[in-house]
Amino acid sequence: MAEYTAVKGEDGPDEAEIFTLVQLSENKIALKSGYGRYLGVNSAGEVIGKSEAVALREQWEPVFEDSRDGLYDAIGAGKLHEALLDRRVKMKADRYCK
């Protein structure tokens, strides 16, 4: 299992805002928050970060089709890229999401 973390620069985000990508297989990943919790999907299809371990609900699949891309959960209930964009708008953190 490989882990990749963004390097914090002078103007970079706080530690809690940095996600670590954990490669689970050739086409599955998990995302660990700065709080040490994995992002997953609850039964309502909402993206949450409560789990301390990776199970089916915390697995994501990067999808690249034509000129569009995204992250889809393993059970088909949530779309992470939409949730992250919504959070970016709320936090007004465009400079961290390029």
N, CA, C and O atoms as CSV, one atom per row, in Angstrom:
chain,resi,resn,atom,element,x,y,z
A,1,MET,N,N,0.859,-1.160,0.000
A,1,MET,CA,C,0.000,0.000,0.000
A,1,MET,C,C,0.911,1.230,0.000
A,1,MET,O,O,1.713,1.411,0.917
A,2,ALA,N,N,0.789,2.059,-1.009
A,2,ALA,CA,C,1.606,3.266,-1.137
A,2,ALA,C,C,0.828,4.477,-0.634
A,2,ALA,O,O,-0.390,4.554,-0.796
A,3,GLU,N,N,1.549,5.429,-0.018
A,3,GLU,CA,C,0.922,6.660,0.452
A,3,GLU,C,C,1.613,7.851,-0.182
A,3,GLU,O,O,2.835,7.859,-0.333
A,4,TYR,N,N,0.835,8.860,-0.554
A,4,TYR,CA,C,1.353,10.074,-1.159
A,4,TYR,C,C,0.735,11.266,-0.428
A,4,TYR,O,O,-0.486,11.352,-0.294
A,5,THR,N,N,1.575,12.177,0.041
A,5,THR,CA,C,1.093,13.346,0.763
A,5,THR,C,C,1.647,14.604,0.116
A,5,THR,O,O,2.814,14.643,-0.276
A,6,ALA,N,N,0.811,15.638,0.003
A,6,ALA,CA,C,1.265,16.921,-0.519
A,6,ALA,C,C,2.228,17.561,0.480
A,6,ALA,O,O,2.061,17.419,1.691
A,7,VAL,N,N,3.224,18.258,-0.029
A,7,VAL,CA,C,4.196,18.928,0.831
A,7,VAL,C,C,3.681,20.314,1.171
A,7,VAL,O,O,3.244,21.055,0.291
A,8,LYS,N,N,3.733,20.662,2.443
A,8,LYS,CA,C,3.233,21.960,2.886
A,8,LYS,C,C,4.288,23.028,2.617
A,8,LYS,O,O,5.435,22.892,3.042
A,9,GLY,N,N,3.906,24.072,1.924
A,9,GLY,CA,C,4.785,25.202,1.663
A,9,GLY,C,C,4.529,26.307,2.663
A,9,GLY,O,O,3.754,26.129,3.602
A,10,GLU,N,N,5.164,27.437,2.475
A,10,GLU,CA,C,4.970,28.577,3.387
A,10,GLU,C,C,3.513,29.015,3.452
A,10,GLU,O,O,2.984,29.281,4.531
A,11,ASP,N,N,2.866,29.089,2.283
A,11,ASP,CA,C,1.481,29.544,2.231
A,11,ASP,C,C,0.507,28.379,2.147
A,11,ASP,O,O,-0.668,28.582,1.840
A,12,GLY,N,N,0.965,27.181,2.409
A,12,GLY,CA,C,0.141,25.998,2.242
A,12,GLY,C,C,-0.948,25.861,3.275
A,12,GLY,O,O,-1.044,26.659,4.206
A,13,PRO,N,N,-1.759,24.853,3.107
A,13,PRO,CA,C,-2.877,24.630,4.020
A,13,PRO,C,C,-2.394,24.130,5.383
A,13,PRO,O,O,-1.251,23.696,5.526
A,14,ASP,N,N,-3.274,24.198,6.374
A,14,ASP,CA,C,-2.988,23.633,7.689
A,14,ASP,C,C,-2.907,22.119,7.566
A,14,ASP,O,O,-3.414,21.538,6.606
A,15,GLU,N,N,-2.271,21.488,8.535
A,15,GLU,CA,C,-2.129,20.027,8.523
A,15,GLU,C,C,-3.483,19.321,8.398
A,15,GLU,O,O,-3.596,18.309,7.707
A,16,ALA,N,N,-4.489,19.849,9.057
A,16,ALA,CA,C,-5.813,19.222,9.018
A,16,ALA,C,C,-6.451,19.291,7.636
A,16,ALA,O,O,-7.379,18.533,7.351
A,17,GLU,N,N,-5.975,20.180,6.777
A,17,GLU,CA,C,-6.546,20.341,5.436
A,17,GLU,C,C,-5.812,19.529,4.383
A,17,GLU,O,O,-6.177,19.578,3.209
A,18,ILE,N,N,-4.798,18.793,4.770
A,18,ILE,CA,C,-4.008,17.994,3.826
A,18,ILE,C,C,-4.526,16.566,3.822
A,18,ILE,O,O,-4.679,15.954,4.879
A,19,PHE,N,N,-4.795,16.035,2.637
A,19,PHE,CA,C,-5.247,14.664,2.479
A,19,PHE,C,C,-4.096,13.802,1.974
A,19,PHE,O,O,-3.292,14.239,1.151
A,20,THR,N,N,-4.029,12.584,2.475
A,20,THR,CA,C,-3.034,11.621,2.025
A,20,THR,C,C,-3.736,10.590,1.159
A,20,THR,O,O,-4.731,9.993,1.571
A,21,LEU,N,N,-3.213,10.383,-0.046
A,21,LEU,CA,C,-3.754,9.391,-0.956
A,21,LEU,C,C,-3.092,8.060,-0.641
A,21,LEU,O,O,-1.865,7.964,-0.614
A,22,VAL,N,N,-3.896,7.037,-0.403
A,22,VAL,CA,C,-3.401,5.695,-0.130
A,22,VAL,C,C,-3.830,4.813,-1.291
A,22,VAL,O,O,-5.023,4.620,-1.524
A,23,GLN,N,N,-2.850,4.274,-2.024
A,23,GLN,CA,C,-3.164,3.429,-3.174
A,23,GLN,C,C,-3.425,2.016,-2.676
A,23,GLN,O,O,-2.537,1.372,-2.118
A,24,LEU,N,N,-4.654,1.537,-2.881
A,24,LEU,CA,C,-5.061,0.211,-2.417
A,24,LEU,C,C,-4.840,-0.858,-3.473
A,24,LEU,O,O,-4.475,-1.989,-3.153
A,25,SER,N,N,-5.059,-0.502,-4.721
A,25,SER,CA,C,-4.859,-1.412,-5.844
A,25,SER,C,C,-4.591,-0.566,-7.080
A,25,SER,O,O,-4.406,0.647,-6.978
A,26,GLU,N,N,-4.569,-1.194,-8.228
A,26,GLU,CA,C,-4.290,-0.462,-9.466
A,26,GLU,C,C,-5.349,0.595,-9.758
A,26,GLU,O,O,-5.041,1.637,-10.336
A,27,ASN,N,N,-6.597,0.333,-9.361
A,27,ASN,CA,C,-7.662,1.294,-9.665
A,27,ASN,C,C,-8.470,1.738,-8.447
A,27,ASN,O,O,-9.527,2.346,-8.614
A,28,LYS,N,N,-8.013,1.458,-7.242
A,28,LYS,CA,C,-8.718,1.879,-6.025
A,28,LYS,C,C,-7.766,2.655,-5.111
A,28,LYS,O,O,-6.596,2.306,-4.958
A,29,ILE,N,N,-8.312,3.727,-4.504
A,29,ILE,CA,C,-7.535,4.537,-3.565
A,29,ILE,C,C,-8.382,4.805,-2.325
A,29,ILE,O,O,-9.592,4.582,-2.318
A,30,ALA,N,N,-7.723,5.283,-1.287
A,30,ALA,CA,C,-8.402,5.792,-0.100
A,30,ALA,C,C,-7.792,7.154,0.181
A,30,ALA,O,O,-6.643,7.408,-0.180
A,31,LEU,N,N,-8.549,8.026,0.820
A,31,LEU,CA,C,-8.074,9.362,1.169
A,31,LEU,C,C,-8.144,9.535,2.679
A,31,LEU,O,O,-9.207,9.415,3.288
A,32,LYS,N,N,-6.987,9.819,3.266
A,32,LYS,CA,C,-6.892,9.995,4.716
A,32,LYS,C,C,-6.771,11.477,5.020
A,32,LYS,O,O,-5.929,12.166,4.444
A,33,SER,N,N,-7.607,11.969,5.921
A,33,SER,CA,C,-7.601,13.389,6.261
A,33,SER,C,C,-6.467,13.700,7.226
A,33,SER,O,O,-5.816,12.799,7.754
A,34,GLY,N,N,-6.243,14.981,7.446
A,34,GLY,CA,C,-5.245,15.417,8.400
A,34,GLY,C,C,-5.583,15.047,9.831
A,34,GLY,O,O,-4.735,15.139,10.718
A,35,TYR,N,N,-6.823,14.628,10.060
A,35,TYR,CA,C,-7.253,14.177,11.375
A,35,TYR,C,C,-7.045,12.672,11.561
A,35,TYR,O,O,-7.398,12.116,12.601
A,36,GLY,N,N,-6.471,12.019,10.548
A,36,GLY,CA,C,-6.219,10.585,10.638
A,36,GLY,C,C,-7.435,9.723,10.352
A,36,GLY,O,O,-7.438,8.539,10.688
A,37,ARG,N,N,-8.464,10.283,9.742
A,37,ARG,CA,C,-9.687,9.548,9.402
A,37,ARG,C,C,-9.796,9.415,7.887
A,37,ARG,O,O,-9.353,10.288,7.140
A,38,TYR,N,N,-10.388,8.318,7.449
A,38,TYR,CA,C,-10.562,8.072,6.018
A,38,TYR,C,C,-11.897,8.620,5.541
A,38,TYR,O,O,-12.907,8.510,6.237
A,39,LEU,N,N,-11.897,9.215,4.343
A,39,LEU,CA,C,-13.136,9.718,3.753
A,39,LEU,C,C,-13.929,8.548,3.208
A,39,LEU,O,O,-13.385,7.668,2.542
A,40,GLY,N,N,-15.199,8.548,3.494
A,40,GLY,CA,C,-16.085,7.496,3.023
A,40,GLY,C,C,-17.448,8.060,2.708
A,40,GLY,O,O,-17.636,9.275,2.668
A,41,VAL,N,N,-18.396,7.174,2.483
A,41,VAL,CA,C,-19.754,7.566,2.131
A,41,VAL,C,C,-20.712,6.915,3.111
A,41,VAL,O,O,-20.627,5.713,3.366
A,42,ASN,N,N,-21.631,7.713,3.665
A,42,ASN,CA,C,-22.631,7.126,4.567
A,42,ASN,C,C,-23.812,6.604,3.750
A,42,ASN,O,O,-23.807,6.690,2.522
A,43,SER,N,N,-24.812,6.068,4.424
A,43,SER,CA,C,-25.952,5.459,3.732
A,43,SER,C,C,-26.792,6.468,2.956
A,43,SER,O,O,-27.553,6.082,2.069
A,44,ALA,N,N,-26.664,7.764,3.281
A,44,ALA,CA,C,-27.394,8.807,2.552
A,44,ALA,C,C,-26.614,9.300,1.331
A,44,ALA,O,O,-27.099,10.159,0.594
A,45,GLY,N,N,-25.413,8.765,1.112
A,45,GLY,CA,C,-24.609,9.177,-0.028
A,45,GLY,C,C,-23.769,10.414,0.241
A,45,GLY,O,O,-23.222,11.001,-0.693
A,46,GLU,N,N,-23.656,10.822,1.503
A,46,GLU,CA,C,-22.863,11.991,1.867
A,46,GLU,C,C,-21.425,11.579,2.155
A,46,GLU,O,O,-21.180,10.516,2.724
A,47,VAL,N,N,-20.473,12.425,1.760
A,47,VAL,CA,C,-19.075,12.160,2.031
A,47,VAL,C,C,-18.780,12.547,3.476
A,47,VAL,O,O,-19.046,13.674,3.896
A,48,ILE,N,N,-18.222,11.592,4.238
A,48,ILE,CA,C,-17.906,11.818,5.647
A,48,ILE,C,C,-16.482,11.354,5.927
A,48,ILE,O,O,-15.905,10.617,5.128
A,49,GLY,N,N,-15.923,11.766,7.022
A,49,GLY,CA,C,-14.577,11.366,7.404
A,49,GLY,C,C,-14.530,10.892,8.840
A,49,GLY,O,O,-14.003,11.594,9.702
A,50,LYS,N,N,-15.072,9.714,9.118
A,50,LYS,CA,C,-15.146,9.206,10.489
A,50,LYS,C,C,-14.322,7.941,10.718
A,50,LYS,O,O,-13.924,7.664,11.849
A,51,SER,N,N,-14.066,7.184,9.678
A,51,SER,CA,C,-13.480,5.855,9.825
A,51,SER,C,C,-11.977,5.893,10.099
A,51,SER,O,O,-11.248,6.690,9.508
A,52,GLU,N,N,-11.528,5.026,10.996
A,52,GLU,CA,C,-10.104,4.896,11.291
A,52,GLU,C,C,-9.450,3.815,10.441
A,52,GLU,O,O,-8.227,3.671,10.469
A,53,ALA,N,N,-10.236,3.054,9.686
A,53,ALA,CA,C,-9.722,1.983,8.832
A,53,ALA,C,C,-10.439,2.032,7.486
A,53,ALA,O,O,-11.505,2.633,7.359
A,54,VAL,N,N,-9.842,1.397,6.491
A,54,VAL,CA,C,-10.421,1.372,5.145
A,54,VAL,C,C,-11.297,0.134,4.981
A,54,VAL,O,O,-10.834,-0.997,5.129
A,55,ALA,N,N,-12.555,0.369,4.678
A,55,ALA,CA,C,-13.494,-0.695,4.325
A,55,ALA,C,C,-14.052,-0.347,2.944
A,55,ALA,O,O,-13.537,0.557,2.285
A,56,LEU,N,N,-15.073,-1.034,2.509
A,56,LEU,CA,C,-15.636,-0.794,1.176
A,56,LEU,C,C,-16.107,0.651,1.015
A,56,LEU,O,O,-15.913,1.237,-0.050
A,57,ARG,N,N,-16.714,1.234,2.033
A,57,ARG,CA,C,-17.233,2.604,1.941
A,57,ARG,C,C,-16.136,3.669,1.869
A,57,ARG,O,O,-16.419,4.813,1.513
A,58,GLU,N,N,-14.907,3.321,2.194
A,58,GLU,CA,C,-13.795,4.280,2.152
A,58,GLU,C,C,-12.926,4.098,0.913
A,58,GLU,O,O,-11.867,4.717,0.808
A,59,GLN,N,N,-13.353,3.267,-0.014
A,59,GLN,CA,C,-12.592,3.046,-1.242
A,59,GLN,C,C,-13.153,3.901,-2.371
A,59,GLN,O,O,-14.366,4.011,-2.550
A,60,TRP,N,N,-12.243,4.499,-3.124
A,60,TRP,CA,C,-12.607,5.397,-4.224
A,60,TRP,C,C,-11.932,4.940,-5.505
A,60,TRP,O,O,-10.864,4.328,-5.480
A,61,GLU,N,N,-12.570,5.246,-6.620
A,61,GLU,CA,C,-12.019,4.897,-7.926
A,61,GLU,C,C,-11.895,6.162,-8.778
A,61,GLU,O,O,-12.900,6.804,-9.085
A,62,PRO,N,N,-10.662,6.521,-9.162
A,62,PRO,CA,C,-10.499,7.660,-10.073
A,62,PRO,C,C,-11.054,7.287,-11.452
A,62,PRO,O,O,-10.791,6.194,-11.954
A,63,VAL,N,N,-11.808,8.180,-12.051
A,63,VAL,CA,C,-12.404,7.940,-13.359
A,63,VAL,C,C,-12.017,9.086,-14.282
A,63,VAL,O,O,-12.205,10.256,-13.950
A,64,PHE,N,N,-11.478,8.740,-15.436
A,64,PHE,CA,C,-11.073,9.733,-16.442
A,64,PHE,C,C,-11.754,9.365,-17.746
A,64,PHE,O,O,-11.411,8.363,-18.373
A,65,GLU,N,N,-12.726,10.185,-18.157
A,65,GLU,CA,C,-13.475,9.947,-19.385
A,65,GLU,C,C,-13.518,11.217,-20.208
A,65,GLU,O,O,-13.910,12.274,-19.712
A,66,ASP,N,N,-13.116,11.117,-21.457
A,66,ASP,CA,C,-13.077,12.262,-22.356
A,66,ASP,C,C,-12.309,13.402,-21.685
A,66,ASP,O,O,-11.140,13.231,-21.338
A,67,SER,N,N,-12.935,14.545,-21.501
A,67,SER,CA,C,-12.248,15.677,-20.867
A,67,SER,C,C,-12.689,15.844,-19.418
A,67,SER,O,O,-12.373,16.856,-18.793
A,68,ARG,N,N,-13.413,14.868,-18.875
A,68,ARG,CA,C,-13.909,14.951,-17.502
A,68,ARG,C,C,-13.202,13.923,-16.630
A,68,ARG,O,O,-12.762,12.880,-17.113
A,69,ASP,N,N,-13.100,14.226,-15.356
A,69,ASP,CA,C,-12.533,13.277,-14.416
A,69,ASP,C,C,-13.259,13.405,-13.086
A,69,ASP,O,O,-13.962,14.384,-12.839
A,70,GLY,N,N,-13.082,12.411,-12.241
A,70,GLY,CA,C,-13.741,12.451,-10.939
A,70,GLY,C,C,-13.346,11.267,-10.088
A,70,GLY,O,O,-12.618,10.379,-10.530
A,71,LEU,N,N,-13.829,11.265,-8.875
A,71,LEU,CA,C,-13.623,10.161,-7.945
A,71,LEU,C,C,-14.991,9.618,-7.568
A,71,LEU,O,O,-15.873,10.368,-7.148
A,72,TYR,N,N,-15.159,8.333,-7.718
A,72,TYR,CA,C,-16.419,7.700,-7.374
A,72,TYR,C,C,-16.182,6.667,-6.289
A,72,TYR,O,O,-15.169,5.967,-6.295
A,73,ASP,N,N,-17.117,6.574,-5.361
A,73,ASP,CA,C,-16.961,5.601,-4.285
A,73,ASP,C,C,-17.242,4.204,-4.804
A,73,ASP,O,O,-17.859,4.031,-5.855
A,74,ALA,N,N,-16.783,3.209,-4.059
A,74,ALA,CA,C,-16.877,1.821,-4.495
A,74,ALA,C,C,-18.304,1.294,-4.529
A,74,ALA,O,O,-18.586,0.330,-5.240
A,75,ILE,N,N,-19.218,1.916,-3.767
A,75,ILE,CA,C,-20.593,1.425,-3.749
A,75,ILE,C,C,-21.537,2.260,-4.600
A,75,ILE,O,O,-22.727,1.957,-4.683
A,76,GLY,N,N,-21.020,3.305,-5.231
A,76,GLY,CA,C,-21.827,4.104,-6.156
A,76,GLY,C,C,-22.777,5.092,-5.516
A,76,GLY,O,O,-23.726,5.530,-6.166
A,77,ALA,N,N,-22.555,5.461,-4.254
A,77,ALA,CA,C,-23.496,6.348,-3.567
A,77,ALA,C,C,-23.065,7.806,-3.545
A,77,ALA,O,O,-23.917,8.686,-3.426
A,78,GLY,N,N,-21.780,8.091,-3.655
A,78,GLY,CA,C,-21.327,9.472,-3.516
A,78,GLY,C,C,-20.303,9.861,-4.553
A,78,GLY,O,O,-19.630,9.005,-5.127
A,79,LYS,N,N,-20.184,11.145,-4.790
A,79,LYS,CA,C,-19.211,11.680,-5.736
A,79,LYS,C,C,-18.313,12.639,-4.980
A,79,LYS,O,O,-18.715,13.757,-4.657
A,80,LEU,N,N,-17.093,12.199,-4.699
A,80,LEU,CA,C,-16.193,12.967,-3.863
A,80,LEU,C,C,-15.828,14.303,-4.481
A,80,LEU,O,O,-15.760,15.309,-3.775
A,81,HIS,N,N,-15.591,14.335,-5.793
A,81,HIS,CA,C,-15.155,15.591,-6.399
A,81,HIS,C,C,-16.188,16.694,-6.214
A,81,HIS,O,O,-15.820,17.856,-6.037
A,82,GLU,N,N,-17.478,16.353,-6.251
A,82,GLU,CA,C,-18.512,17.358,-6.033
A,82,GLU,C,C,-18.507,17.841,-4.591
A,82,GLU,O,O,-18.687,19.032,-4.340
A,83,ALA,N,N,-18.305,16.944,-3.648
A,83,ALA,CA,C,-18.268,17.321,-2.235
A,83,ALA,C,C,-17.072,18.216,-1.942
A,83,ALA,O,O,-17.188,19.177,-1.182
A,84,LEU,N,N,-15.923,17.906,-2.540
A,84,LEU,CA,C,-14.740,18.731,-2.313
A,84,LEU,C,C,-14.899,20.106,-2.936
A,84,LEU,O,O,-14.450,21.098,-2.361
A,85,LEU,N,N,-15.527,20.186,-4.097
A,85,LEU,CA,C,-15.760,21.491,-4.711
A,85,LEU,C,C,-16.723,22.316,-3.857
A,85,LEU,O,O,-16.523,23.520,-3.693
A,86,ASP,N,N,-17.752,21.690,-3.319
A,86,ASP,CA,C,-18.674,22.398,-2.432
A,86,ASP,C,C,-17.937,22.923,-1.210
A,86,ASP,O,O,-18.172,24.052,-0.780
A,87,ARG,N,N,-17.046,22.111,-0.647
A,87,ARG,CA,C,-16.275,22.537,0.534
A,87,ARG,C,C,-15.347,23.687,0.174
A,87,ARG,O,O,-15.187,24.629,0.950
A,88,ARG,N,N,-14.733,23.610,-1.007
A,88,ARG,CA,C,-13.831,24.672,-1.437
A,88,ARG,C,C,-14.563,25.993,-1.550
A,88,ARG,O,O,-14.030,27.034,-1.165
A,89,VAL,N,N,-15.775,25.962,-2.071
A,89,VAL,CA,C,-16.569,27.180,-2.195
A,89,VAL,C,C,-16.891,27.731,-0.810
A,89,VAL,O,O,-16.792,28.937,-0.583
A,90,LYS,N,N,-17.274,26.858,0.114
A,90,LYS,CA,C,-17.594,27.303,1.468
A,90,LYS,C,C,-16.370,27.877,2.168
A,90,LYS,O,O,-16.477,28.874,2.882
A,91,MET,N,N,-15.212,27.261,1.971
A,91,MET,CA,C,-13.986,27.692,2.648
A,91,MET,C,C,-13.266,28.811,1.886
A,91,MET,O,O,-12.351,29.446,2.410
A,92,LYS,N,N,-13.698,29.039,0.634
A,92,LYS,CA,C,-13.052,30.024,-0.239
A,92,LYS,C,C,-11.546,29.763,-0.308
A,92,LYS,O,O,-10.729,30.670,-0.146
A,93,ALA,N,N,-11.208,28.495,-0.555
A,93,ALA,CA,C,-9.818,28.070,-0.574
A,93,ALA,C,C,-9.358,27.699,-1.980
A,93,ALA,O,O,-8.722,26.662,-2.167
A,94,ASP,N,N,-9.673,28.534,-2.970
A,94,ASP,CA,C,-9.298,28.257,-4.344
A,94,ASP,C,C,-7.800,28.097,-4.531
A,94,ASP,O,O,-7.364,27.309,-5.369
A,95,ARG,N,N,-7.015,28.825,-3.772
A,95,ARG,CA,C,-5.571,28.780,-3.984
A,95,ARG,C,C,-4.999,27.406,-3.647
A,95,ARG,O,O,-3.899,27.082,-4.093
A,96,TYR,N,N,-5.725,26.577,-2.860
A,96,TYR,CA,C,-5.233,25.249,-2.510
A,96,TYR,C,C,-5.745,24.176,-3.461
A,96,TYR,O,O,-5.257,23.047,-3.411
A,97,CYS,N,N,-6.692,24.477,-4.310
A,97,CYS,CA,C,-7.345,23.491,-5.152
A,97,CYS,C,C,-7.144,23.796,-6.628
A,97,CYS,O,O,-8.112,24.056,-7.341
A,98,LYS,N,N,-5.929,23.767,-7.086
A,98,LYS,CA,C,-5.644,24.056,-8.498
A,98,LYS,C,C,-5.154,22.843,-9.207
A,98,LYS,O,O,-4.866,22.901,-10.403
